[in-house]
Amino acid sequence: MTVLNNHRRERFVQGLSAGETATAAGFSERGAAQSAQRLLKKAEIRSRKAELEERVAFTSIAGQIVDRQYRMALYQHVAERLQRSIAARAEASKG
């Protein structure tokens, strides 16, 4: 799904993903809760919200993968240095 045509509704959905209230999207403070409930009943709003949440989850997972790959490379480097050190000490103790 693409960005919602109604700018205010799009801001509302993006605000939900960011943990903001309906007032941040321009809804009046008095009717924000009612507006939010009404909007969340609409299929296009729920669909866009799910899309944004999926995107956030994907970005988070991708970041975790990169972080784990970095740590694995670091651990591999440390392990190789230890193996070389052990081999050098074993060689030195022989002769």
N, C-alpha and C positions, 0 to 999 in steps of 0.2 A: 504494500500500500504506500501511497505517496503522502506528502504533507497534506493536511486537511485544508480545504479551501477557505474555511472560516478561520481567520487569523486568531481570533480570541479563543476559539476552541482548540486550536493547535497549541497556543501558549498554555492553556489549561492542562492539556495532556502532557506536554513537556514539563510543566511545573509539577505534575504528579510524580513523574519519574525522578525529579530532583528533590522531592519531599516538600514542595511548596504548597500553599493553600490556594483555593480558588480566587482569593482576593488578589494574589500576585498576577493572575491572568486578567485582571481588570473587572472582576465581578464585585458588586457592592458587598460590603461587610455584612449587611443585614440579610441578604439573600444568598450568600456564598454557599452555605451548606445545602440549601434547596437546589441551587443551580448545579452544584456538583453531583448531587444524587440524580437529578434529571438527566444530566449529560452522560453519566456513567451507565444509564439504561440504553443509550443509543449504541447500535452495533458498530458504527464507524468509529466512535470514540474508544470502545473496548478493543477494537481491532488495532487501532493506531497505538493505544497504550501497550498492548501485547507486543507489537512490533518494536517499540522503543525499549521495552524491558528485555526483549530478546537481544537487541543490539548491545545493551549495557552488559548483559550476561556474557555475550560473545567477547566483548572487549575485555572484560574481567578475566575470562578464561584464557584468552590469548596472552594477556599480561602474565598470568601465572605460568603458562607454558614457557614463555621467554625467560622468566625468572628461574624456573627449574632447569632449563637448558644451561643457563649461565652457571648455576650452582654445580650441575653435573660436570661441566667442563672444568670448573675450578677443582672439584674433588678428584677428577681424573688426573689433573696436573699434579696435585699433591701426592697422589698415589704413585705416579711415575717417579717423582723425585725421591720418595721413600724407597721405592724398589731399587733405584740407582744407588742410593746411599747404603742400603743393605748389601747390595752386590759389591760395592767398593770396600766396605768393611770386611766382608767375607774374603775378598781377594787379598786385602792387606793382612789379615790374620793368617793366611796360608804362607805368606812368604816373608 
